[in-house]
Amino acid sequence: MAKDAGNLYFDLLKRTLSFTVWDEPGMPIEMFAYRKRWIHRKAILMFSKLLKLSRYQVVKLPTSNSSDKEEWKVWPRYAESMIGLKRLDNI
């Protein structure tokens, strides 16, 4: 029984360190405004400021799936470790 609890604990620890327990939160559209022309950038920033007055925000949702995270093809933005689950299993 204790061995199973230990394995469960280490699995939870690995998934917490690699941020695979939770879904990735969306990124605010202001982060992508730098890629646009200046007129589009101004419109996006003004729109975002207006929405923030009402406590709303437009976000871009991540497009990666859980297998991409496990293979470490996509780096999570909020992970405590950047080595991936397979390498954490090796440790």
DSSP file (Angstrom, degrees, kcal/mol; ACC not computed):
  #  RESIDUE AA STRUCTURE BP1 BP2  ACC     N-H-->O    O-->H-N    N-H-->O    O-->H-N    TCO  KAPPA ALPHA  PHI   PSI    X-CA   Y-CA   Z-CA
    1    1 A M     >        0   0    0      0, 0.0     4,-2.1     0, 0.0     5,-0.2   0.000 360.0 360.0 360.0 -43.2    0.0    0.0    0.0
    2    2 A A  H  >  +     0   0    0      1,-0.2     4,-2.3     2,-0.2     5,-0.2   0.856 360.0  55.0 -66.3 -33.9    2.8    2.5    0.9
    3    3 A K  H  > S+     0   0    0      2,-0.2     4,-2.3     1,-0.2    -1,-0.2   0.900 108.0  48.6 -66.0 -39.4    4.6    1.8   -2.4
    4    4 A D  H  > S+     0   0    0      2,-0.2     4,-2.5     1,-0.2    -2,-0.2   0.908 111.3  49.8 -65.4 -41.8    1.4    2.7   -4.3
    5    5 A A  H  X S+     0   0    0     -4,-2.1     4,-2.4     2,-0.2    -2,-0.2   0.889 110.8  50.5 -64.6 -38.7    1.0    5.9   -2.3
    6    6 A G  H  X S+     0   0    0     -4,-2.3     4,-2.5     2,-0.2    -2,-0.2   0.914 110.8  48.1 -64.9 -42.9    4.6    6.8   -3.0
    7    7 A N  H  X S+     0   0    0     -4,-2.3     4,-2.2     2,-0.2    -2,-0.2   0.904 112.1  49.7 -63.9 -40.9    4.2    6.2   -6.7
    8    8 A L  H  X S+     0   0    0     -4,-2.5     4,-2.4     2,-0.2    -2,-0.2   0.907 110.7  50.5 -63.1 -41.1    1.0    8.3   -6.8
    9    9 A Y  H  X S+     0   0    0     -4,-2.4     4,-2.5     2,-0.2    -2,-0.2   0.935 111.8  46.3 -63.1 -46.4    2.8   11.0   -4.9
   10   10 A F  H  X S+     0   0    0     -4,-2.5     4,-2.5     2,-0.2    -1,-0.2   0.856 111.2  52.7 -66.7 -33.8    5.8   11.1   -7.3
   11   11 A D  H  X S+     0   0    0     -4,-2.2     4,-2.3     2,-0.2    -1,-0.2   0.926 111.4  46.3 -64.9 -43.9    3.4   11.0  -10.3
   12   12 A L  H  X S+     0   0    0     -4,-2.4     4,-2.2     2,-0.2    -2,-0.2   0.901 112.0  51.7 -63.9 -40.8    1.6   14.0   -8.9
   13   13 A L  H  X S+     0   0    0     -4,-2.5     4,-2.5     2,-0.2    -2,-0.2   0.919 110.9  47.2 -62.5 -44.7    4.8   15.8   -8.2
   14   14 A K  H  X S+     0   0    0     -4,-2.5     4,-1.8     1,-0.2    -2,-0.2   0.917 113.6  47.6 -63.1 -43.8    6.1   15.3  -11.7
   15   15 A R  H  <>S+     0   0    0     -4,-2.3     5,-2.3     1,-0.2     6,-1.0   0.834 112.5  49.8 -69.1 -31.5    2.8   16.4  -13.2
   16   16 A T  H ><5S+     0   0    0     -4,-2.2     3,-1.0     3,-0.2    64,-0.4   0.926 110.3  49.4 -70.8 -44.3    2.8   19.5  -11.0
   17   17 A L  H 3<5S+     0   0    0     -4,-2.5    64,-2.2     1,-0.2    63,-1.6   0.826 116.3  42.6 -63.5 -31.6    6.4   20.4  -11.9
   18   18 A S  T 3<5S-     0   0    0     -4,-1.8    -1,-0.2    61,-0.2    61,-0.2   0.373 108.4-124.3 -97.1   4.6    5.7   20.1  -15.6
   19   19 A F  T < 5S+     0   0    0     -3,-1.0    -3,-0.2    -4,-0.3    59,-0.1   0.835  72.9 126.9  57.0  38.2    2.2   21.9  -15.4
   20   20 A T      < +     0   0    0     -5,-2.3    -4,-0.2    -6,-0.2    -1,-0.1   0.453  55.4  73.2-100.4  -2.3    0.4   18.9  -16.9
   21   21 A V  S    S+     0   0    0     -6,-1.0     2,-0.2    -9,-0.1    -1,-0.1   0.855 101.9  43.8 -72.6 -35.5   -2.2   18.7  -14.1
   22   22 A W  S    S-     0   0    0     -7,-0.2     2,-0.2    -6,-0.1     0, 0.0  -0.680  90.3-105.3-110.5 160.1   -3.9   21.8  -15.3
   23   23 A D        -     0   0    0     -2,-0.2    -2,-0.1     1,-0.1    -3,-0.0  -0.574  45.3-101.8 -77.0 147.2   -4.9   23.2  -18.7
   24   24 A E        -     0   0    0     -2,-0.2    -1,-0.1     1,-0.1     2,-0.1  -0.520  38.4-125.0 -68.1 132.1   -2.8   26.0  -20.1
   25   25 A P        -     0   0    0      0, 0.0    -1,-0.1     0, 0.0    35,-0.1  -0.385  31.8 -95.7 -73.2 159.3   -4.5   29.4  -19.6
   26   26 A G        -     0   0    0     35,-0.1    35,-0.2    -2,-0.1    32,-0.0  -0.303  32.7-122.1 -71.3 158.3   -5.1   31.6  -22.6
   27   27 A M  E     -A   60   0A   0     33,-2.5    33,-3.2     1,-0.0     5,-0.1  -0.868  30.5-107.6-102.5 135.2   -2.7   34.4  -23.5
   28   28 A P  E >   -A   59   0A   0      0, 0.0     3,-1.7     0, 0.0     4,-0.3  -0.278  24.2-123.9 -59.5 145.0   -4.0   38.0  -23.7
   29   29 A I  G >  S+     0   0    0     29,-2.0     3,-1.4     1,-0.3     4,-0.5   0.718 105.6  74.6 -66.5 -18.9   -4.3   39.2  -27.3
   30   30 A E  G >  S+     0   0    0     28,-0.3     3,-0.9     1,-0.3     4,-0.4   0.813  86.4  64.0 -61.5 -27.1   -2.1   42.2  -26.4
   31   31 A M  G <  S+     0   0    0     -3,-1.7    -1,-0.3     1,-0.2     3,-0.2   0.736 105.7  43.9 -68.6 -20.5    0.9   39.8  -26.4
   32   32 A F  G X  S+     0   0    0     -3,-1.4     3,-1.2    -4,-0.3     4,-0.3   0.427  87.6  91.5-101.6  -0.6    0.3   39.2  -30.1
   33   33 A A  G X  S+     0   0    0     -3,-0.9     3,-1.6    -4,-0.5    -1,-0.2   0.785  71.8  70.5 -67.3 -27.0   -0.2   42.8  -31.0
   34   34 A Y  G 3  S+     0   0    0     -4,-0.4    -1,-0.3     1,-0.3    -2,-0.1   0.741  92.5  59.3 -64.3 -20.9    3.5   43.4  -31.8
   35   35 A R  G <  S+     0   0    0     -3,-1.2    -1,-0.3     2,-0.0    -2,-0.2   0.642  95.5  80.9 -80.2 -13.9    3.2   41.2  -34.9
   36   36 A K  S <  S-     0   0    0     -3,-1.6     2,-0.0    -4,-0.3    -3,-0.0  -0.377  92.1 -89.6 -91.4 166.7    0.5   43.5  -36.5
   37   37 A R     >  -     0   0    0     -2,-0.1     4,-2.7     1,-0.1     3,-0.3  -0.318  48.4-101.3 -67.3 162.0    0.8   46.7  -38.4
   38   38 A W  H  > S+     0   0    0      1,-0.2     4,-2.4     2,-0.2     5,-0.2   0.833 121.2  51.8 -60.9 -35.4    0.7   49.8  -36.2
   39   39 A I  H  > S+     0   0    0      2,-0.2     4,-1.9     1,-0.2    -1,-0.2   0.898 113.4  44.1 -69.7 -39.0   -3.0   50.6  -37.0
   40   40 A H  H  > S+     0   0    0     -3,-0.3     4,-2.6     2,-0.2    -2,-0.2   0.881 112.0  54.0 -69.2 -37.6   -4.1   47.1  -36.0
   41   41 A R  H  X S+     0   0    0     -4,-2.7     4,-2.4     2,-0.2    -2,-0.2   0.925 109.3  47.5 -62.0 -45.0   -1.8   47.2  -33.0
   42   42 A K  H  X S+     0   0    0     -4,-2.4     4,-2.6     2,-0.2     5,-0.2   0.906 112.2  50.2 -62.4 -42.0   -3.5   50.5  -31.8
   43   43 A A  H  X S+     0   0    0     -4,-1.9     4,-2.5     2,-0.2    -2,-0.2   0.912 111.2  48.2 -64.0 -42.5   -7.0   49.0  -32.4
   44   44 A I  H  X S+     0   0    0     -4,-2.6     4,-2.4     2,-0.2    -2,-0.2   0.928 113.3  47.3 -63.4 -45.2   -6.2   45.9  -30.4
   45   45 A L  H  X S+     0   0    0     -4,-2.4     4,-2.2     2,-0.2    -2,-0.2   0.899 113.5  47.5 -66.0 -40.4   -4.7   47.8  -27.5
   46   46 A M  H  X S+     0   0    0     -4,-2.6     4,-2.2     2,-0.2    -1,-0.2   0.923 112.5  49.6 -65.9 -42.9   -7.7   50.3  -27.4
   47   47 A F  H  X S+     0   0    0     -4,-2.5     4,-2.1    -5,-0.2    -2,-0.2   0.900 111.0  50.3 -60.7 -41.6  -10.2   47.4  -27.6
   48   48 A S  H  X S+     0   0    0     -4,-2.4     4,-2.2     1,-0.2    -1,-0.2   0.896 109.3  50.7 -65.2 -40.6   -8.3   45.6  -24.7
   49   49 A K  H  X S+     0   0    0     -4,-2.2     4,-1.2     1,-0.2    -1,-0.2   0.900 109.9  50.3 -65.0 -39.7   -8.4   48.7  -22.6
   50   50 A L  H  X S+     0   0    0     -4,-2.2     4,-0.7     1,-0.2     3,-0.3   0.910 111.5  48.1 -64.0 -41.3  -12.1   49.2  -23.1
   51   51 A L  H ><>S+     0   0    0     -4,-2.1     5,-2.5     1,-0.2     3,-0.9   0.874 105.2  58.8 -66.9 -36.4  -12.8   45.6  -22.2
   52   52 A K  H ><5S+     0   0    0     -4,-2.2     3,-1.2     1,-0.3    -1,-0.2   0.794  95.2  64.2 -65.9 -26.2  -10.6   45.8  -19.0
   53   53 A L  H 3<5S+     0   0    0     -4,-1.2    -1,-0.3    -3,-0.3    -2,-0.2   0.841 108.4  41.4 -62.9 -31.4  -12.8   48.6  -17.8
   54   54 A S  T <<5S-     0   0    0     -3,-0.9    -1,-0.3    -4,-0.7    -2,-0.2   0.270 122.6-109.5 -96.3   9.6  -15.6   46.0  -17.7
   55   55 A R  T < 5S+     0   0    0     -3,-1.2     2,-0.3     1,-0.3    -3,-0.2   0.838  78.1 126.6  64.5  36.7  -13.3   43.4  -16.2
   56   56 A Y      < -     0   0    0     -5,-2.5     2,-0.3    -8,-0.1    -1,-0.3  -0.811  37.0-170.1-116.2 162.0  -13.2   41.3  -19.4
   57   57 A Q        -     0   0    0     -2,-0.3     2,-0.5    -3,-0.1    -9,-0.1  -0.980  18.9-136.0-153.1 139.2  -10.3   40.1  -21.5
   58   58 A V        -     0   0    0     -2,-0.3   -29,-2.0     2,-0.0     2,-0.3  -0.847  31.6-177.3 -96.2 130.2   -9.9   38.5  -24.9
   59   59 A V  E     -A   28   0A   0     -2,-0.5     2,-0.6   -31,-0.2   -33,-0.1  -0.900  28.2-127.7-127.8 155.6   -7.4   35.6  -24.9
   60   60 A K  E     -A   27   0A   0    -33,-3.2   -33,-2.5    -2,-0.3    -2,-0.0  -0.915  30.8-136.3-100.2 123.0   -5.9   33.3  -27.4
   61   61 A L        -     0   0    0     -2,-0.6   -35,-0.1   -35,-0.2     2,-0.0  -0.506  24.5-103.5 -79.5 146.7   -6.3   29.7  -26.3
   62   62 A P        -     0   0    0      0, 0.0    -1,-0.1     0, 0.0   -36,-0.1  -0.345  20.6-153.5 -67.9 150.7   -3.4   27.3  -26.6
   63   63 A T        +     0   0    0      2,-0.1     2,-0.1    -2,-0.0    -2,-0.0   0.392  58.3 106.8-105.6   1.6   -3.6   24.8  -29.5
   64   64 A S        -     0   0    0      1,-0.1     2,-0.2     2,-0.0     0, 0.0  -0.456  56.0-145.6 -82.1 155.3   -1.4   22.0  -28.0
   65   65 A N     >  -     0   0    0     -2,-0.1     4,-1.4     1,-0.0     3,-0.3  -0.590  31.9 -95.5-111.3 177.7   -2.8   18.7  -26.7
   66   66 A S  H  > S+     0   0    0      1,-0.2     4,-2.3     2,-0.2     5,-0.2   0.819 120.8  56.9 -67.6 -30.9   -1.6   16.5  -23.8
   67   67 A S  H  > S+     0   0    0      1,-0.2     4,-2.2     2,-0.2    -1,-0.2   0.869 104.6  53.0 -69.4 -33.6    0.5   14.2  -26.0
   68   68 A D  H  >>S+     0   0    0     -3,-0.3     5,-2.6     2,-0.2     6,-1.0   0.882 110.3  48.6 -64.5 -37.1    2.5   17.2  -27.2
   69   69 A K  H  <5S+     0   0    0     -4,-1.4    16,-0.4     3,-0.2     3,-0.4   0.906 111.2  49.1 -68.0 -41.4    3.1   18.2  -23.6
   70   70 A E  H  <5S+     0   0    0     -4,-2.3    16,-0.7     1,-0.2    15,-0.2   0.878 113.9  45.1 -67.6 -36.7    4.2   14.6  -22.7
   71   71 A E  H  <5S-     0   0    0     -4,-2.2    -1,-0.2    -5,-0.2    -2,-0.2   0.588 111.5-127.4 -79.0  -9.8    6.6   14.4  -25.6
   72   72 A W  T  <5 +     0   0    0     -4,-0.6    -3,-0.2    -3,-0.4    -4,-0.1   0.847  68.0 134.7  64.0  38.8    7.7   17.9  -24.7
   73   73 A K  S   <S+     0   0    0     -5,-2.6     2,-0.4     1,-0.2    -4,-0.2   0.701  71.2  44.8 -81.3 -22.6    7.2   19.3  -28.2
   74   74 A V  S    S-     0   0    0     -6,-1.0    -1,-0.2    -9,-0.1    -2,-0.1  -0.984  82.0-138.7-123.9 130.4    5.5   22.3  -26.6
   75   75 A W        -     0   0    0     -2,-0.4     2,-0.1    -3,-0.1     7,-0.1  -0.767  20.6-129.9 -88.2 128.5    6.9   24.2  -23.6
   76   76 A P        -     0   0    0      0, 0.0     3,-0.4     0, 0.0   -56,-0.1  -0.486   7.9-138.1 -73.5 148.9    4.3   25.2  -21.0
   77   77 A R  S    S+     0   0    0      1,-0.2   -58,-0.1    -2,-0.1    -2,-0.0   0.753  98.2  38.9 -78.5 -23.5    4.5   28.8  -19.9
   78   78 A Y  S    S+     0   0    0    -59,-0.1    -1,-0.2   -60,-0.1   -59,-0.1   0.246  82.4 128.7-114.0  12.3    3.9   28.1  -16.2
   79   79 A A        -     0   0    0     -3,-0.4   -61,-0.2   -61,-0.2   -62,-0.1  -0.373  50.9-148.9 -72.3 147.4    5.9   25.0  -15.6
   80   80 A E  S    S+     0   0    0    -63,-1.6     2,-0.4   -64,-0.4   -62,-0.2   0.687  88.7  39.4 -83.5 -21.6    8.4   24.8  -12.7
   81   81 A S        -     0   0    0    -64,-2.2     3,-0.2   -67,-0.1    -1,-0.1  -0.978  60.6-164.3-129.7 142.6   10.6   22.4  -14.8
   82   82 A M  S    S+     0   0    0     -2,-0.4   -64,-0.1     1,-0.1    -1,-0.0   0.089  70.1  88.6-111.7  21.9   11.3   22.5  -18.5
   83   83 A I  S    S-     0   0    0      1,-0.1     4,-0.5     2,-0.0    -1,-0.1   0.638  85.2-126.5 -99.2 -13.0   12.6   18.9  -18.9
   84   84 A G     >  -     0   0    0     -3,-0.2     4,-1.9     3,-0.1     5,-0.1   0.032  25.5 -77.4  90.9 161.9    9.4   17.0  -19.6
   85   85 A L  H  > S+     0   0    0    -16,-0.4     4,-2.4   -15,-0.2     5,-0.2   0.867 123.9  55.3 -69.4 -37.9    7.7   14.0  -18.1
   86   86 A K  H  > S+     0   0    0    -16,-0.7     4,-1.4     1,-0.2    -1,-0.2   0.907 111.6  44.2 -64.5 -39.5    9.8   11.4  -19.8
   87   87 A R  H  > S+     0   0    0     -4,-0.5     4,-1.3     2,-0.2    -1,-0.2   0.851 111.4  53.4 -73.3 -33.1   13.0   12.9  -18.4
   88   88 A L  H  < S+     0   0    0     -4,-1.9    -2,-0.2     1,-0.2    -1,-0.2   0.869 106.3  53.9 -66.5 -34.9   11.4   13.3  -14.9
   89   89 A D  H  < S+     0   0    0     -4,-2.4    -1,-0.2     1,-0.2    -2,-0.2   0.872 105.1  54.6 -62.5 -36.4   10.5    9.6  -15.1
   90   90 A N  H  <        0   0    0     -4,-1.4    -1,-0.2     1,-0.3    -2,-0.2   0.820 360.0 360.0 -68.3 -30.9   14.2    8.9  -15.7
   91   91 A I     <        0   0    0     -4,-1.3    -1,-0.3    -3,-0.1    -2,-0.2   0.485 360.0 360.0 -72.7 360.0   15.2   10.8  -12.6
